[in-house]
Amino acid sequence: MLESLEKMLARGVDNSLLRFGLGKGYLDAGDFPRAAGHLRRCVELDATYSAAWKLLGKALLQAGDPAAAREAWGQGLQAAQAHGDKQAEKEMAVFLRKLDKPSPAQR
């Protein structure tokens, strides 16, 4: 699937749905930096895409950048609230709370 999406991108197709598909595919494959790049482009194309903000935060966290993940989830929370996307709003609020909890090593 990723190969066909990459071919579309190479042909000049570039939209939020394509970037979301690429971002999710790379996230699922464990390529977190590449996933984050596509998901960043997705939210540049459509800042109201709350599901993309949610996955961008996950990709950034997995890539080892919790501060950037916090920022993505914060922006995603605003997008979800503005569009009444209650499920995404709840999920990102939980992710943000988890970031605020000290790890067992920090206690």
C-alpha positions as CSV (number, residue, x, y, z in Angstrom):
1,M,0.0,0.0,0.0
2,L,2.8,2.5,0.9
3,E,4.4,1.9,-2.5
4,S,1.3,2.9,-4.4
5,L,0.8,5.9,-2.2
6,E,4.4,7.0,-2.7
7,K,3.9,6.6,-6.5
8,M,0.9,8.9,-6.3
9,L,2.9,11.5,-4.5
10,A,5.7,11.2,-7.0
11,R,3.2,11.8,-9.8
12,G,2.3,15.1,-8.2
13,V,-0.8,14.2,-6.2
14,D,-0.5,15.9,-2.8
15,N,-3.5,16.2,-0.4
16,S,-4.3,15.7,3.2
17,L,-5.9,12.3,2.7
18,L,-2.8,11.0,0.8
19,R,-0.5,12.4,3.4
20,F,-2.6,10.9,6.2
21,G,-2.4,7.5,4.6
22,L,1.3,7.7,4.2
23,G,1.8,8.9,7.7
24,K,-0.4,6.1,9.2
25,G,1.3,3.5,7.0
26,Y,4.8,4.6,8.1
27,L,3.7,4.9,11.7
28,D,2.3,1.3,11.6
29,A,5.6,0.2,10.0
30,G,7.6,1.8,12.8
31,D,9.3,4.5,10.7
32,F,8.4,7.3,13.0
33,P,10.4,10.1,11.5
34,R,9.0,9.5,8.1
35,A,5.5,9.2,9.5
36,A,5.9,12.5,11.3
37,G,7.0,14.2,8.1
38,H,3.9,13.1,6.2
39,L,1.6,13.9,9.0
40,R,3.1,17.3,9.4
41,R,2.4,18.0,5.8
42,C,-1.1,16.6,6.2
43,V,-1.9,19.2,9.0
44,E,-0.2,21.9,6.9
45,L,-2.7,21.1,4.2
46,D,-5.7,20.8,6.6
47,A,-5.2,22.2,10.1
48,T,-8.6,20.9,11.1
49,Y,-7.7,17.2,10.5
50,S,-7.8,16.1,14.2
51,A,-7.0,12.5,13.5
52,A,-3.8,13.6,11.7
53,W,-2.8,15.7,14.8
54,K,-3.4,12.7,17.0
55,L,-1.2,10.4,14.9
56,L,1.4,13.2,14.5
57,G,1.7,13.3,18.3
58,K,2.1,9.6,18.4
59,A,4.8,9.6,15.7
60,L,6.7,12.4,17.4
61,L,6.5,10.7,20.8
62,Q,7.8,7.4,19.3
63,A,10.6,9.3,17.6
64,G,11.7,10.5,21.0
65,D,10.4,14.1,20.9
66,P,7.8,14.4,23.7
67,A,7.8,18.2,23.6
68,A,6.8,18.2,19.9
69,A,4.2,15.5,20.6
70,R,2.7,17.7,23.3
71,E,2.6,20.6,20.9
72,A,0.9,18.5,18.2
73,W,-1.7,17.1,20.6
74,G,-2.3,20.6,21.9
75,Q,-3.0,21.9,18.4
76,G,-5.0,18.8,17.7
77,L,-7.1,19.3,20.8
78,Q,-8.0,22.8,19.6
79,A,-8.9,21.5,16.1
80,A,-11.0,18.7,17.6
81,Q,-12.8,21.1,20.0
82,A,-13.5,23.6,17.1
83,H,-15.1,20.9,15.0
84,G,-16.9,19.0,17.7
85,D,-14.8,15.8,17.3
86,K,-15.4,14.6,20.8
87,Q,-13.6,11.2,20.5
88,A,-10.4,12.7,19.2
89,E,-10.6,15.4,21.8
90,K,-10.9,12.8,24.6
91,E,-8.0,10.7,23.2
92,M,-5.6,13.6,22.9
93,A,-6.5,14.9,26.4
94,V,-5.6,11.5,27.8
95,F,-2.3,11.5,25.8
96,L,-1.5,14.9,27.2
97,R,-2.3,13.8,30.8
98,K,0.0,10.8,30.4
99,L,2.8,13.1,29.3
100,D,2.4,15.0,32.5
101,K,2.6,12.0,34.7
102,P,6.1,11.4,36.0
103,S,7.6,8.1,34.9
104,P,8.4,5.5,37.7
105,A,12.1,6.5,37.4
106,Q,11.2,10.1,38.1
107,R,9.2,9.4,41.3
